[in-house]
């Protein structure tokens, strides 16, 4: 039952927790989405763009953690 839970992810001989990998992937996705929002000029609708970026980072990290890195 507990054998399916990923304990760590190996990258170039270094072991990282799965949450760290999803945080980095979420950051990359948030950067790409923020750039797309900037190109489409959708960022002008945000009251505080850094706060919106932080929320976008949290959202993408959560979605990646839930759907991509499954236990």
mmJSON file of the N, C-alpha and C atoms, coordinates in Angstrom:
{"data_MODEL":{"atom_site":{
"group_PDB":["ATOM","ATOM","ATOM","ATOM","ATOM","ATOM","ATOM","ATOM","ATOM","ATOM","ATOM","ATOM","ATOM","ATOM","ATOM","ATOM","ATOM","ATOM","ATOM","ATOM","ATOM","ATOM","ATOM","ATOM","ATOM","ATOM","ATOM","ATOM","ATOM","ATOM","ATOM","ATOM","ATOM","ATOM","ATOM","ATOM","ATOM","ATOM","ATOM","ATOM","ATOM","ATOM","ATOM","ATOM","ATOM","ATOM","ATOM","ATOM","ATOM","ATOM","ATOM","ATOM","ATOM","ATOM","ATOM","ATOM","ATOM","ATOM","ATOM","ATOM","ATOM","ATOM","ATOM","ATOM","ATOM","ATOM","ATOM","ATOM","ATOM","ATOM","ATOM","ATOM","ATOM","ATOM","ATOM","ATOM","ATOM","ATOM","ATOM","ATOM","ATOM","ATOM","ATOM","ATOM","ATOM","ATOM","ATOM","ATOM","ATOM","ATOM","ATOM","ATOM","ATOM","ATOM","ATOM","ATOM","ATOM","ATOM","ATOM","ATOM","ATOM","ATOM","ATOM","ATOM","ATOM","ATOM","ATOM","ATOM","ATOM","ATOM","ATOM","ATOM","ATOM","ATOM","ATOM","ATOM","ATOM","ATOM","ATOM","ATOM","ATOM","ATOM","ATOM","ATOM","ATOM","ATOM","ATOM","ATOM","ATOM","ATOM","ATOM","ATOM","ATOM","ATOM","ATOM","ATOM","ATOM","ATOM","ATOM","ATOM","ATOM","ATOM","ATOM","ATOM","ATOM","ATOM","ATOM","ATOM","ATOM","ATOM","ATOM","ATOM","ATOM","ATOM","ATOM","ATOM","ATOM","ATOM","ATOM","ATOM","ATOM","ATOM","ATOM","ATOM","ATOM","ATOM","ATOM","ATOM","ATOM","ATOM","ATOM","ATOM","ATOM","ATOM","ATOM","ATOM","ATOM","ATOM","ATOM","ATOM","ATOM","ATOM","ATOM","ATOM","ATOM","ATOM","ATOM","ATOM","ATOM","ATOM","ATOM","ATOM","ATOM","ATOM","ATOM","ATOM","ATOM","ATOM","ATOM","ATOM","ATOM","ATOM","ATOM","ATOM","ATOM","ATOM","ATOM","ATOM","ATOM","ATOM","ATOM","ATOM","ATOM"],
"id":[1,2,3,4,5,6,7,8,9,10,11,12,13,14,15,16,17,18,19,20,21,22,23,24,25,26,27,28,29,30,31,32,33,34,35,36,37,38,39,40,41,42,43,44,45,46,47,48,49,50,51,52,53,54,55,56,57,58,59,60,61,62,63,64,65,66,67,68,69,70,71,72,73,74,75,76,77,78,79,80,81,82,83,84,85,86,87,88,89,90,91,92,93,94,95,96,97,98,99,100,101,102,103,104,105,106,107,108,109,110,111,112,113,114,115,116,117,118,119,120,121,122,123,124,125,126,127,128,129,130,131,132,133,134,135,136,137,138,139,140,141,142,143,144,145,146,147,148,149,150,151,152,153,154,155,156,157,158,159,160,161,162,163,164,165,166,167,168,169,170,171,172,173,174,175,176,177,178,179,180,181,182,183,184,185,186,187,188,189,190,191,192,193,194,195,196,197,198,199,200,201,202,203,204,205,206,207,208,209,210,211,212,213],
"type_symbol":["N","C","C","N","C","C","N","C","C","N","C","C","N","C","C","N","C","C","N","C","C","N","C","C","N","C","C","N","C","C","N","C","C","N","C","C","N","C","C","N","C","C","N","C","C","N","C","C","N","C","C","N","C","C","N","C","C","N","C","C","N","C","C","N","C","C","N","C","C","N","C","C","N","C","C","N","C","C","N","C","C","N","C","C","N","C","C","N","C","C","N","C","C","N","C","C","N","C","C","N","C","C","N","C","C","N","C","C","N","C","C","N","C","C","N","C","C","N","C","C","N","C","C","N","C","C","N","C","C","N","C","C","N","C","C","N","C","C","N","C","C","N","C","C","N","C","C","N","C","C","N","C","C","N","C","C","N","C","C","N","C","C","N","C","C","N","C","C","N","C","C","N","C","C","N","C","C","N","C","C","N","C","C","N","C","C","N","C","C","N","C","C","N","C","C","N","C","C","N","C","C","N","C","C","N","C","C","N","C","C","N","C","C"],
"label_atom_id":["N","CA","C","N","CA","C","N","CA","C","N","CA","C","N","CA","C","N","CA","C","N","CA","C","N","CA","C","N","CA","C","N","CA","C","N","CA","C","N","CA","C","N","CA","C","N","CA","C","N","CA","C","N","CA","C","N","CA","C","N","CA","C","N","CA","C","N","CA","C","N","CA","C","N","CA","C","N","CA","C","N","CA","C","N","CA","C","N","CA","C","N","CA","C","N","CA","C","N","CA","C","N","CA","C","N","CA","C","N","CA","C","N","CA","C","N","CA","C","N","CA","C","N","CA","C","N","CA","C","N","CA","C","N","CA","C","N","CA","C","N","CA","C","N","CA","C","N","CA","C","N","CA","C","N","CA","C","N","CA","C","N","CA","C","N","CA","C","N","CA","C","N","CA","C","N","CA","C","N","CA","C","N","CA","C","N","CA","C","N","CA","C","N","CA","C","N","CA","C","N","CA","C","N","CA","C","N","CA","C","N","CA","C","N","CA","C","N","CA","C","N","CA","C","N","CA","C","N","CA","C","N","CA","C","N","CA","C","N","CA","C","N","CA","C","N","CA","C"],
"label_alt_id":[null,null,null,null,null,null,null,null,null,null,null,null,null,null,null,null,null,null,null,null,null,null,null,null,null,null,null,null,null,null,null,null,null,null,null,null,null,null,null,null,null,null,null,null,null,null,null,null,null,null,null,null,null,null,null,null,null,null,null,null,null,null,null,null,null,null,null,null,null,null,null,null,null,null,null,null,null,null,null,null,null,null,null,null,null,null,null,null,null,null,null,null,null,null,null,null,null,null,null,null,null,null,null,null,null,null,null,null,null,null,null,null,null,null,null,null,null,null,null,null,null,null,null,null,null,null,null,null,null,null,null,null,null,null,null,null,null,null,null,null,null,null,null,null,null,null,null,null,null,null,null,null,null,null,null,null,null,null,null,null,null,null,null,null,null,null,null,null,null,null,null,null,null,null,null,null,null,null,null,null,null,null,null,null,null,null,null,null,null,null,null,null,null,null,null,null,null,null,null,null,null,null,null,null,null,null,null,null,null,null,null,null,null],
"label_comp_id":["UNK","UNK","UNK","UNK","UNK","UNK","UNK","UNK","UNK","UNK","UNK","UNK","UNK","UNK","UNK","UNK","UNK","UNK","UNK","UNK","UNK","UNK","UNK","UNK","UNK","UNK","UNK","UNK","UNK","UNK","UNK","UNK","UNK","UNK","UNK","UNK","UNK","UNK","UNK","UNK","UNK","UNK","UNK","UNK","UNK","UNK","UNK","UNK","UNK","UNK","UNK","UNK","UNK","UNK","UNK","UNK","UNK","UNK","UNK","UNK","UNK","UNK","UNK","UNK","UNK","UNK","UNK","UNK","UNK","UNK","UNK","UNK","UNK","UNK","UNK","UNK","UNK","UNK","UNK","UNK","UNK","UNK","UNK","UNK","UNK","UNK","UNK","UNK","UNK","UNK","UNK","UNK","UNK","UNK","UNK","UNK","UNK","UNK","UNK","UNK","UNK","UNK","UNK","UNK","UNK","UNK","UNK","UNK","UNK","UNK","UNK","UNK","UNK","UNK","UNK","UNK","UNK","UNK","UNK","UNK","UNK","UNK","UNK","UNK","UNK","UNK","UNK","UNK","UNK","UNK","UNK","UNK","UNK","UNK","UNK","UNK","UNK","UNK","UNK","UNK","UNK","UNK","UNK","UNK","UNK","UNK","UNK","UNK","UNK","UNK","UNK","UNK","UNK","UNK","UNK","UNK","UNK","UNK","UNK","UNK","UNK","UNK","UNK","UNK","UNK","UNK","UNK","UNK","UNK","UNK","UNK","UNK","UNK","UNK","UNK","UNK","UNK","UNK","UNK","UNK","UNK","UNK","UNK","UNK","UNK","UNK","UNK","UNK","UNK","UNK","UNK","UNK","UNK","UNK","UNK","UNK","UNK","UNK","UNK","UNK","UNK","UNK","UNK","UNK","UNK","UNK","UNK","UNK","UNK","UNK","UNK","UNK","UNK"],
"label_asym_id":["A","A","A","A","A","A","A","A","A","A","A","A","A","A","A","A","A","A","A","A","A","A","A","A","A","A","A","A","A","A","A","A","A","A","A","A","A","A","A","A","A","A","A","A","A","A","A","A","A","A","A","A","A","A","A","A","A","A","A","A","A","A","A","A","A","A","A","A","A","A","A","A","A","A","A","A","A","A","A","A","A","A","A","A","A","A","A","A","A","A","A","A","A","A","A","A","A","A","A","A","A","A","A","A","A","A","A","A","A","A","A","A","A","A","A","A","A","A","A","A","A","A","A","A","A","A","A","A","A","A","A","A","A","A","A","A","A","A","A","A","A","A","A","A","A","A","A","A","A","A","A","A","A","A","A","A","A","A","A","A","A","A","A","A","A","A","A","A","A","A","A","A","A","A","A","A","A","A","A","A","A","A","A","A","A","A","A","A","A","A","A","A","A","A","A","A","A","A","A","A","A","A","A","A","A","A","A","A","A","A","A","A","A"],
"label_entity_id":["1","1","1","1","1","1","1","1","1","1","1","1","1","1","1","1","1","1","1","1","1","1","1","1","1","1","1","1","1","1","1","1","1","1","1","1","1","1","1","1","1","1","1","1","1","1","1","1","1","1","1","1","1","1","1","1","1","1","1","1","1","1","1","1","1","1","1","1","1","1","1","1","1","1","1","1","1","1","1","1","1","1","1","1","1","1","1","1","1","1","1","1","1","1","1","1","1","1","1","1","1","1","1","1","1","1","1","1","1","1","1","1","1","1","1","1","1","1","1","1","1","1","1","1","1","1","1","1","1","1","1","1","1","1","1","1","1","1","1","1","1","1","1","1","1","1","1","1","1","1","1","1","1","1","1","1","1","1","1","1","1","1","1","1","1","1","1","1","1","1","1","1","1","1","1","1","1","1","1","1","1","1","1","1","1","1","1","1","1","1","1","1","1","1","1","1","1","1","1","1","1","1","1","1","1","1","1","1","1","1","1","1","1"],
"label_seq_id":[1,1,1,2,2,2,3,3,3,4,4,4,5,5,5,6,6,6,7,7,7,8,8,8,9,9,9,10,10,10,11,11,11,12,12,12,13,13,13,14,14,14,15,15,15,16,16,16,17,17,17,18,18,18,19,19,19,20,20,20,21,21,21,22,22,22,23,23,23,24,24,24,25,25,25,26,26,26,27,27,27,28,28,28,29,29,29,30,30,30,31,31,31,32,32,32,33,33,33,34,34,34,35,35,35,36,36,36,37,37,37,38,38,38,39,39,39,40,40,40,41,41,41,42,42,42,43,43,43,44,44,44,45,45,45,46,46,46,47,47,47,48,48,48,49,49,49,50,50,50,51,51,51,52,52,52,53,53,53,54,54,54,55,55,55,56,56,56,57,57,57,58,58,58,59,59,59,60,60,60,61,61,61,62,62,62,63,63,63,64,64,64,65,65,65,66,66,66,67,67,67,68,68,68,69,69,69,70,70,70,71,71,71],
"pdbx_PDB_ins_code":[null,null,null,null,null,null,null,null,null,null,null,null,null,null,null,null,null,null,null,null,null,null,null,null,null,null,null,null,null,null,null,null,null,null,null,null,null,null,null,null,null,null,null,null,null,null,null,null,null,null,null,null,null,null,null,null,null,null,null,null,null,null,null,null,null,null,null,null,null,null,null,null,null,null,null,null,null,null,null,null,null,null,null,null,null,null,null,null,null,null,null,null,null,null,null,null,null,null,null,null,null,null,null,null,null,null,null,null,null,null,null,null,null,null,null,null,null,null,null,null,null,null,null,null,null,null,null,null,null,null,null,null,null,null,null,null,null,null,null,null,null,null,null,null,null,null,null,null,null,null,null,null,null,null,null,null,null,null,null,null,null,null,null,null,null,null,null,null,null,null,null,null,null,null,null,null,null,null,null,null,null,null,null,null,null,null,null,null,null,null,null,null,null,null,null,null,null,null,null,null,null,null,null,null,null,null,null,null,null,null,null,null,null],
"Cartn_x":[0.813,0.0,0.864,1.895,2.733,3.938,4.04,5.169,5.035,3.828,3.616,3.915,4.093,4.345,5.789,5.997,7.375,8.08,9.17,9.916,10.877,11.518,12.459,12.623,13.097,13.325,14.814,15.418,16.849,17.079,17.887,18.271,19.78,20.48,21.941,22.64,22.118,22.723,22.339,21.532,21.063,19.606,19.241,17.881,17.115,15.939,15.086,13.711,13.032,11.658,10.74,9.648,8.748,8.161,7.972,7.432,8.397,9.694,10.686,10.619,10.453,10.355,9.086,7.981,6.741,6.809,7.533,7.701,8.497,9.564,10.351,9.558,8.809,7.985,6.875,6.297,5.272,5.827,7.054,7.691,7.903,8.376,8.59,7.272,6.223,4.915,4.362,4.55,4.071,4.831,6.131,6.905,6.422,6.146,5.648,4.275,3.381,2.045,2.092,2.974,3.104,3.598,4.496,4.984,3.868,3.06,1.922,0.927,0.648,-0.255,0.306,1.618,2.25,2.147,2.359,2.272,0.851,-0.128,-1.531,-2.085,-1.235,-1.59,-2.729,-2.762,-3.753,-3.284,-2.003,-1.482,-1.975,-2.527,-3.038,-4.303,-4.937,-6.136,-5.823,-4.559,-4.165,-3.829,-4.34,-4.069,-2.6,-2.073,-0.695,-0.061,0.632,1.167,2.071,2.96,3.745,2.884,1.822,0.91,0.162,-0.22,-0.876,0.082,1.365,2.349,2.529,2.557,2.689,1.498,0.303,-0.891,-0.857,-0.373,-0.257,0.767,1.861,2.885,2.315,1.572,0.95,-0.065,-0.848,-1.851,-1.2,-0.182,0.462,1.219,1.831,2.517,1.53,0.379,-0.64,-1.169,-1.445,-1.965,-0.94,0.312,1.355,1.514,1.483,1.6,0.442,-0.75,-1.919,-2.02,-1.742,-2.023,-0.798,0.348,1.539,2.323,2.625,3.397,2.41,1.933,0.939,1.612,0.994,1.543,1.278],
"Cartn_y":[-1.184,0.0,1.258,1.301,2.484,2.406,1.366,1.242,2.162,2.661,3.51,4.984,5.361,6.757,7.094,8.119,8.465,9.136,8.533,9.092,10.172,9.956,10.934,10.741,11.794,11.793,12.011,11.172,11.289,12.113,13.165,14.002,14.173,13.608,13.68,13.192,12.139,11.551,12.213,13.253,13.925,13.558,13.373,12.987,14.199,14.42,15.534,15.011,15.694,15.302,15.667,14.932,15.212,16.624,17.177,18.531,19.553,19.347,20.258,20.257,19.077,18.966,19.655,19.469,20.113,21.63,22.102,23.548,24.146,23.474,23.978,23.943,22.864,22.78,23.828,24.059,25.089,26.48,26.726,28.018,28.224,27.195,27.299,27.567,26.827,27.035,28.42,28.895,30.228,31.313,31.113,32.08,32.141,30.977,30.936,31.595,31.266,31.861,33.371,33.825,35.259,35.979,35.342,35.929,35.995,34.949,34.951,36.041,36.17,37.232,38.609,38.755,40.025,40.316,39.307,39.505,39.829,39.229,39.493,40.713,41.367,42.548,42.276,41.072,40.735,41.116,41.417,41.772,43.136,43.944,45.253,45.133,43.958,43.744,43.31,43.066,42.661,43.902,43.923,45.046,45.052,43.879,43.758,42.575,42.807,41.706,40.723,41.149,40.14,39.222,39.765,38.941,37.96,38.42,37.533,36.443,36.783,35.777,34.734,35.177,34.238,33.292,33.821,32.978,32.005,32.467,31.596,30.501,30.828,29.846,28.793,29.228,28.3,27.4,27.974,27.197,26.147,26.53,25.562,24.492,24.871,23.882,22.869,23.348,22.451,21.513,22.04,21.191,20.156,20.552,19.591,18.544,18.957,18.004,17.027,17.487,16.61,15.659,16.165,15.376,14.759,15.359,14.834,13.916,14.385,13.592,12.939,11.796,11.079,10.101,9.893,8.877,7.477],
"Cartn_z":[0.0,0.0,0.0,0.836,0.913,-0.017,-0.811,-1.725,-2.928,-3.216,-4.377,-4.107,-2.855,-2.519,-2.882,-3.747,-4.102,-2.933,-2.507,-1.372,-1.833,-2.972,-3.482,-4.98,-5.621,-7.061,-7.274,-8.111,-8.366,-9.625,-9.491,-10.622,-10.565,-11.537,-11.633,-10.368,-9.789,-8.611,-7.299,-7.355,-6.143,-5.911,-4.675,-4.326,-3.792,-4.366,-3.982,-3.604,-2.672,-2.364,-3.537,-3.717,-4.841,-4.798,-3.614,-3.517,-4.113,-3.943,-4.507,-6.028,-6.608,-8.06,-8.555,-7.854,-8.284,-8.086,-7.077,-6.888,-8.045,-8.46,-9.588,-10.889,-11.108,-12.312,-12.276,-11.105,-10.968,-11.22,-10.768,-11.023,-12.518,-13.206,-14.649,-15.373,-15.018,-15.655,-15.345,-14.128,-13.759,-14.519,-14.722,-15.503,-16.945,-17.525,-18.902,-18.99,-18.059,-18.078,-17.829,-16.957,-16.713,-17.962,-18.679,-19.936,-20.976,-21.057,-21.989,-21.604,-20.306,-19.848,-20.192,-20.097,-20.421,-21.914,-22.739,-24.187,-24.637,-23.984,-24.318,-23.577,-22.793,-22.005,-21.033,-20.497,-19.479,-18.082,-17.952,-16.635,-16.158,-17.042,-16.62,-15.783,-15.794,-14.998,-13.567,-13.267,-11.923,-11.098,-9.889,-8.999,-8.584,-8.286,-7.812,-8.546,-9.665,-10.472,-9.727,-8.805,-8.076,-7.212,-6.646,-5.863,-6.765,-7.951,-8.911,-9.379,-9.556,-9.943,-8.846,-7.599,-6.481,-6.42,-6.634,-6.649,-7.826,-8.971,-10.141,-9.892,-9.23,-8.882,-7.938,-6.942,-6.0,-6.702,-7.598,-8.328,-9.223,-9.986,-10.875,-10.089,-8.974,-8.14,-7.58,-7.134,-6.592,-7.664,-8.845,-9.92,-10.374,-10.458,-10.829,-9.742,-8.502,-7.399,-7.336,-7.699,-7.641,-8.827,-10.027,-11.221,-11.884,-11.763,-12.43,-11.499,-10.307,-9.348,-8.401,-8.788,-7.993,-7.046,-5.892,-4.976,-5.476],
"occupancy":[1.0,1.0,1.0,1.0,1.0,1.0,1.0,1.0,1.0,1.0,1.0,1.0,1.0,1.0,1.0,1.0,1.0,1.0,1.0,1.0,1.0,1.0,1.0,1.0,1.0,1.0,1.0,1.0,1.0,1.0,1.0,1.0,1.0,1.0,1.0,1.0,1.0,1.0,1.0,1.0,1.0,1.0,1.0,1.0,1.0,1.0,1.0,1.0,1.0,1.0,1.0,1.0,1.0,1.0,1.0,1.0,1.0,1.0,1.0,1.0,1.0,1.0,1.0,1.0,1.0,1.0,1.0,1.0,1.0,1.0,1.0,1.0,1.0,1.0,1.0,1.0,1.0,1.0,1.0,1.0,1.0,1.0,1.0,1.0,1.0,1.0,1.0,1.0,1.0,1.0,1.0,1.0,1.0,1.0,1.0,1.0,1.0,1.0,1.0,1.0,1.0,1.0,1.0,1.0,1.0,1.0,1.0,1.0,1.0,1.0,1.0,1.0,1.0,1.0,1.0,1.0,1.0,1.0,1.0,1.0,1.0,1.0,1.0,1.0,1.0,1.0,1.0,1.0,1.0,1.0,1.0,1.0,1.0,1.0,1.0,1.0,1.0,1.0,1.0,1.0,1.0,1.0,1.0,1.0,1.0,1.0,1.0,1.0,1.0,1.0,1.0,1.0,1.0,1.0,1.0,1.0,1.0,1.0,1.0,1.0,1.0,1.0,1.0,1.0,1.0,1.0,1.0,1.0,1.0,1.0,1.0,1.0,1.0,1.0,1.0,1.0,1.0,1.0,1.0,1.0,1.0,1.0,1.0,1.0,1.0,1.0,1.0,1.0,1.0,1.0,1.0,1.0,1.0,1.0,1.0,1.0,1.0,1.0,1.0,1.0,1.0,1.0,1.0,1.0,1.0,1.0,1.0,1.0,1.0,1.0,1.0,1.0,1.0],
"B_iso_or_equiv":[0.0,0.0,0.0,0.0,0.0,0.0,0.0,0.0,0.0,0.0,0.0,0.0,0.0,0.0,0.0,0.0,0.0,0.0,0.0,0.0,0.0,0.0,0.0,0.0,0.0,0.0,0.0,0.0,0.0,0.0,0.0,0.0,0.0,0.0,0.0,0.0,0.0,0.0,0.0,0.0,0.0,0.0,0.0,0.0,0.0,0.0,0.0,0.0,0.0,0.0,0.0,0.0,0.0,0.0,0.0,0.0,0.0,0.0,0.0,0.0,0.0,0.0,0.0,0.0,0.0,0.0,0.0,0.0,0.0,0.0,0.0,0.0,0.0,0.0,0.0,0.0,0.0,0.0,0.0,0.0,0.0,0.0,0.0,0.0,0.0,0.0,0.0,0.0,0.0,0.0,0.0,0.0,0.0,0.0,0.0,0.0,0.0,0.0,0.0,0.0,0.0,0.0,0.0,0.0,0.0,0.0,0.0,0.0,0.0,0.0,0.0,0.0,0.0,0.0,0.0,0.0,0.0,0.0,0.0,0.0,0.0,0.0,0.0,0.0,0.0,0.0,0.0,0.0,0.0,0.0,0.0,0.0,0.0,0.0,0.0,0.0,0.0,0.0,0.0,0.0,0.0,0.0,0.0,0.0,0.0,0.0,0.0,0.0,0.0,0.0,0.0,0.0,0.0,0.0,0.0,0.0,0.0,0.0,0.0,0.0,0.0,0.0,0.0,0.0,0.0,0.0,0.0,0.0,0.0,0.0,0.0,0.0,0.0,0.0,0.0,0.0,0.0,0.0,0.0,0.0,0.0,0.0,0.0,0.0,0.0,0.0,0.0,0.0,0.0,0.0,0.0,0.0,0.0,0.0,0.0,0.0,0.0,0.0,0.0,0.0,0.0,0.0,0.0,0.0,0.0,0.0,0.0,0.0,0.0,0.0,0.0,0.0,0.0],
"pdbx_formal_charge":[null,null,null,null,null,null,null,null,null,null,null,null,null,null,null,null,null,null,null,null,null,null,null,null,null,null,null,null,null,null,null,null,null,null,null,null,null,null,null,null,null,null,null,null,null,null,null,null,null,null,null,null,null,null,null,null,null,null,null,null,null,null,null,null,null,null,null,null,null,null,null,null,null,null,null,null,null,null,null,null,null,null,null,null,null,null,null,null,null,null,null,null,null,null,null,null,null,null,null,null,null,null,null,null,null,null,null,null,null,null,null,null,null,null,null,null,null,null,null,null,null,null,null,null,null,null,null,null,null,null,null,null,null,null,null,null,null,null,null,null,null,null,null,null,null,null,null,null,null,null,null,null,null,null,null,null,null,null,null,null,null,null,null,null,null,null,null,null,null,null,null,null,null,null,null,null,null,null,null,null,null,null,null,null,null,null,null,null,null,null,null,null,null,null,null,null,null,null,null,null,null,null,null,null,null,null,null,null,null,null,null,null,null],
"auth_seq_id":[1,1,1,2,2,2,3,3,3,4,4,4,5,5,5,6,6,6,7,7,7,8,8,8,9,9,9,10,10,10,11,11,11,12,12,12,13,13,13,14,14,14,15,15,15,16,16,16,17,17,17,18,18,18,19,19,19,20,20,20,21,21,21,22,22,22,23,23,23,24,24,24,25,25,25,26,26,26,27,27,27,28,28,28,29,29,29,30,30,30,31,31,31,32,32,32,33,33,33,34,34,34,35,35,35,36,36,36,37,37,37,38,38,38,39,39,39,40,40,40,41,41,41,42,42,42,43,43,43,44,44,44,45,45,45,46,46,46,47,47,47,48,48,48,49,49,49,50,50,50,51,51,51,52,52,52,53,53,53,54,54,54,55,55,55,56,56,56,57,57,57,58,58,58,59,59,59,60,60,60,61,61,61,62,62,62,63,63,63,64,64,64,65,65,65,66,66,66,67,67,67,68,68,68,69,69,69,70,70,70,71,71,71],
"auth_comp_id":["UNK","UNK","UNK","UNK","UNK","UNK","UNK","UNK","UNK","UNK","UNK","UNK","UNK","UNK","UNK","UNK","UNK","UNK","UNK","UNK","UNK","UNK","UNK","UNK","UNK","UNK","UNK","UNK","UNK","UNK","UNK","UNK","UNK","UNK","UNK","UNK","UNK","UNK","UNK","UNK","UNK","UNK","UNK","UNK","UNK","UNK","UNK","UNK","UNK","UNK","UNK","UNK","UNK","UNK","UNK","UNK","UNK","UNK","UNK","UNK","UNK","UNK","UNK","UNK","UNK","UNK","UNK","UNK","UNK","UNK","UNK","UNK","UNK","UNK","UNK","UNK","UNK","UNK","UNK","UNK","UNK","UNK","UNK","UNK","UNK","UNK","UNK","UNK","UNK","UNK","UNK","UNK","UNK","UNK","UNK","UNK","UNK","UNK","UNK","UNK","UNK","UNK","UNK","UNK","UNK","UNK","UNK","UNK","UNK","UNK","UNK","UNK","UNK","UNK","UNK","UNK","UNK","UNK","UNK","UNK","UNK","UNK","UNK","UNK","UNK","UNK","UNK","UNK","UNK","UNK","UNK","UNK","UNK","UNK","UNK","UNK","UNK","UNK","UNK","UNK","UNK","UNK","UNK","UNK","UNK","UNK","UNK","UNK","UNK","UNK","UNK","UNK","UNK","UNK","UNK","UNK","UNK","UNK","UNK","UNK","UNK","UNK","UNK","UNK","UNK","UNK","UNK","UNK","UNK","UNK","UNK","UNK","UNK","UNK","UNK","UNK","UNK","UNK","UNK","UNK","UNK","UNK","UNK","UNK","UNK","UNK","UNK","UNK","UNK","UNK","UNK","UNK","UNK","UNK","UNK","UNK","UNK","UNK","UNK","UNK","UNK","UNK","UNK","UNK","UNK","UNK","UNK","UNK","UNK","UNK","UNK","UNK","UNK"],
"auth_asym_id":["A","A","A","A","A","A","A","A","A","A","A","A","A","A","A","A","A","A","A","A","A","A","A","A","A","A","A","A","A","A","A","A","A","A","A","A","A","A","A","A","A","A","A","A","A","A","A","A","A","A","A","A","A","A","A","A","A","A","A","A","A","A","A","A","A","A","A","A","A","A","A","A","A","A","A","A","A","A","A","A","A","A","A","A","A","A","A","A","A","A","A","A","A","A","A","A","A","A","A","A","A","A","A","A","A","A","A","A","A","A","A","A","A","A","A","A","A","A","A","A","A","A","A","A","A","A","A","A","A","A","A","A","A","A","A","A","A","A","A","A","A","A","A","A","A","A","A","A","A","A","A","A","A","A","A","A","A","A","A","A","A","A","A","A","A","A","A","A","A","A","A","A","A","A","A","A","A","A","A","A","A","A","A","A","A","A","A","A","A","A","A","A","A","A","A","A","A","A","A","A","A","A","A","A","A","A","A","A","A","A","A","A","A"],
"auth_atom_id":["N","CA","C","N","CA","C","N","CA","C","N","CA","C","N","CA","C","N","CA","C","N","CA","C","N","CA","C","N","CA","C","N","CA","C","N","CA","C","N","CA","C","N","CA","C","N","CA","C","N","CA","C","N","CA","C","N","CA","C","N","CA","C","N","CA","C","N","CA","C","N","CA","C","N","CA","C","N","CA","C","N","CA","C","N","CA","C","N","CA","C","N","CA","C","N","CA","C","N","CA","C","N","CA","C","N","CA","C","N","CA","C","N","CA","C","N","CA","C","N","CA","C","N","CA","C","N","CA","C","N","CA","C","N","CA","C","N","CA","C","N","CA","C","N","CA","C","N","CA","C","N","CA","C","N","CA","C","N","CA","C","N","CA","C","N","CA","C","N","CA","C","N","CA","C","N","CA","C","N","CA","C","N","CA","C","N","CA","C","N","CA","C","N","CA","C","N","CA","C","N","CA","C","N","CA","C","N","CA","C","N","CA","C","N","CA","C","N","CA","C","N","CA","C","N","CA","C","N","CA","C","N","CA","C","N","CA","C","N","CA","C","N","CA","C","N","CA","C"],
"pdbx_PDB_model_num":[1,1,1,1,1,1,1,1,1,1,1,1,1,1,1,1,1,1,1,1,1,1,1,1,1,1,1,1,1,1,1,1,1,1,1,1,1,1,1,1,1,1,1,1,1,1,1,1,1,1,1,1,1,1,1,1,1,1,1,1,1,1,1,1,1,1,1,1,1,1,1,1,1,1,1,1,1,1,1,1,1,1,1,1,1,1,1,1,1,1,1,1,1,1,1,1,1,1,1,1,1,1,1,1,1,1,1,1,1,1,1,1,1,1,1,1,1,1,1,1,1,1,1,1,1,1,1,1,1,1,1,1,1,1,1,1,1,1,1,1,1,1,1,1,1,1,1,1,1,1,1,1,1,1,1,1,1,1,1,1,1,1,1,1,1,1,1,1,1,1,1,1,1,1,1,1,1,1,1,1,1,1,1,1,1,1,1,1,1,1,1,1,1,1,1,1,1,1,1,1,1,1,1,1,1,1,1,1,1,1,1,1,1]
}}}
